[in-house]
Amino acid sequence: MDPSVLKIKMKEELYKKGESYLEEKIARISHSILDLEAALTNESKSSAGDKYETSREMINIEIHKLSTQLQQFQQLQVTLEVSKRNTHSEVVKLGSLVEASNAIYFICIPIGEVVLDDKKAYVIGAGSPIAQALIGKSIGDSFNFNAISGTIVSIN
């Protein structure tokens, strides 16, 4: 099979991994918020005095923390959709699958290492230091980040 077709398939699979990763995180956080809201309701029915206020406040703080995390993951969903719409480019940008001499990087959302068909790819956010070292570069360009250096072989 043509190497560019394989890279397009890999990119599609990485998008799917990103979608399922975000869906799982959002579902888990949403479920936790619902559980805490139920606990808050039960707390108001069964407690009295200072203990009541302290328990309610602790639950409210946890709901607020989880709500903030939920918003962050929902924003990552928007970033994933934007990166999906970015078409092939001669320079590295959000949504680029970059094959470098040292690794494969997919600039999208921060997930980390993903293995597809025995190939490792690093799914990284555009704001990450390694992505910043890659963005704007073209095929043949070299990049350096900390102890990591490489040359861009292809961009899809």
C-alpha positions as CSV (number, residue, x, y, z in Angstrom):
1,M,0.0,0.0,0.0
2,D,1.1,3.6,-0.8
3,P,2.9,5.1,2.2
4,S,0.8,8.3,2.0
5,V,-2.4,6.2,2.2
6,L,-1.0,4.4,5.2
7,K,-0.3,7.8,6.9
8,I,-3.8,9.0,6.1
9,K,-5.2,5.9,7.7
10,M,-2.9,6.3,10.7
11,K,-4.1,9.9,11.1
12,E,-7.8,8.8,10.9
13,E,-7.1,6.1,13.6
14,L,-5.4,8.7,15.8
15,Y,-8.4,11.0,15.5
16,K,-10.6,8.1,16.5
17,K,-8.4,7.4,19.5
18,G,-8.6,11.1,20.5
19,E,-12.4,11.1,20.2
20,S,-12.8,8.0,22.3
21,Y,-10.2,9.3,24.9
22,L,-12.2,12.5,25.3
23,E,-15.6,10.8,25.3
24,E,-14.4,8.5,28.1
25,K,-13.0,11.4,30.2
26,I,-16.1,13.5,29.7
27,A,-18.4,10.6,30.6
28,R,-16.4,9.8,33.7
29,I,-16.3,13.4,34.9
30,S,-20.0,13.9,34.2
31,H,-20.9,10.7,36.1
32,S,-18.8,11.9,39.1
33,I,-20.5,15.3,39.1
34,L,-23.9,13.6,39.1
35,D,-22.8,11.4,42.0
36,L,-21.6,14.4,43.9
37,E,-24.9,16.3,43.2
38,A,-26.8,13.4,44.6
39,A,-24.6,13.3,47.7
40,L,-25.2,17.0,48.1
41,T,-28.9,16.4,48.1
42,N,-28.6,13.6,50.6
43,E,-26.3,15.7,52.8
44,S,-28.9,18.5,53.0
45,K,-31.5,16.0,54.1
46,S,-29.5,14.2,56.8
47,S,-27.1,16.7,58.4
48,A,-27.3,19.7,60.8
49,G,-25.0,22.4,62.1
50,D,-21.4,23.1,61.3
51,K,-20.8,19.6,60.0
52,Y,-23.6,20.1,57.5
53,E,-22.0,23.4,56.2
54,T,-18.5,21.9,56.0
55,S,-19.7,18.7,54.2
56,R,-21.7,20.8,51.7
57,E,-18.8,23.1,51.0
58,M,-16.4,20.2,50.4
59,I,-18.9,18.7,48.0
60,N,-19.4,22.0,46.2
61,I,-15.6,22.5,45.9
62,E,-15.2,19.1,44.3
63,I,-18.1,19.8,41.9
64,H,-16.4,23.0,40.9
65,K,-13.1,21.2,40.3
66,L,-14.8,18.6,38.2
67,S,-16.8,21.2,36.3
68,T,-13.5,23.0,35.4
69,Q,-12.0,19.7,34.2
70,L,-15.1,19.0,32.2
71,Q,-14.9,22.4,30.4
72,Q,-11.2,21.7,29.6
73,F,-12.0,18.4,28.0
74,Q,-14.9,19.9,26.1
75,Q,-12.5,22.6,24.8
76,L,-10.1,19.8,23.7
77,Q,-13.1,18.3,21.7
78,V,-13.3,21.7,19.9
79,T,-9.5,21.6,19.3
80,L,-9.8,18.1,17.9
81,E,-12.6,19.1,15.5
82,V,-10.5,22.1,14.3
83,S,-7.5,20.0,13.8
84,K,-9.6,17.5,11.7
85,R,-10.5,20.3,9.3
86,N,-6.9,21.4,8.8
87,T,-5.9,19.9,5.4
88,H,-2.5,18.7,4.2
89,S,0.1,21.4,4.4
90,E,3.8,21.8,3.4
91,V,4.5,23.1,6.9
92,V,3.7,21.6,10.3
93,K,0.6,23.0,12.0
94,L,-2.3,21.8,14.2
95,G,-3.6,18.6,12.7
96,S,-0.3,17.6,11.1
97,L,1.0,14.0,11.3
98,V,4.8,14.5,11.3
99,E,7.1,11.7,10.6
100,A,10.5,12.6,11.9
101,S,13.8,10.7,11.9
102,N,13.3,9.9,15.6
103,A,9.5,9.5,16.0
104,I,6.0,10.1,14.7
105,Y,4.2,13.1,16.1
106,F,0.5,14.0,15.7
107,I,-0.1,17.6,16.7
108,C,-3.7,17.6,18.0
109,I,-4.6,17.2,21.7
110,P,-2.4,16.0,24.5
111,I,-2.9,12.2,24.9
112,G,0.7,10.9,24.9
113,E,2.0,7.7,23.3
114,V,-0.4,5.7,21.1
115,V,0.5,2.4,19.5
116,L,-1.2,1.5,16.2
117,D,-0.2,-1.6,14.3
118,D,3.1,-1.8,16.1
119,K,3.9,1.8,15.3
120,K,4.3,4.3,18.1
121,A,3.0,7.8,17.6
122,Y,3.0,10.7,20.1
123,V,-0.2,12.6,20.1
124,I,0.7,16.0,21.5
125,G,-1.0,19.3,22.0
126,A,0.0,22.3,19.9
127,G,1.1,24.1,23.0
128,S,3.6,21.4,24.0
129,P,7.3,22.3,23.8
130,I,8.0,19.6,21.2
131,A,5.1,20.8,19.1
132,Q,6.4,24.3,19.3
133,A,9.7,23.1,18.1
134,L,8.0,21.5,15.1
135,I,5.3,24.0,14.1
136,G,6.2,26.0,11.0
137,K,8.9,23.6,9.9
138,S,9.0,21.8,6.5
139,I,10.2,18.5,5.2
140,G,13.9,18.3,5.6
141,D,14.1,20.8,8.4
142,S,15.8,19.9,11.6
143,F,14.5,20.5,15.1
144,N,15.8,20.4,18.6
145,F,14.0,20.1,22.0
146,N,16.0,19.4,25.2
147,A,18.0,16.2,24.3
148,I,15.7,15.4,21.4
149,S,16.7,16.3,17.9
150,G,15.6,15.1,14.5
151,T,14.7,15.9,10.9
152,I,11.2,16.0,9.4
153,V,10.8,13.2,6.9
154,S,7.1,13.8,5.9
155,I,4.1,15.9,6.8
156,N,0.5,14.6,6.4
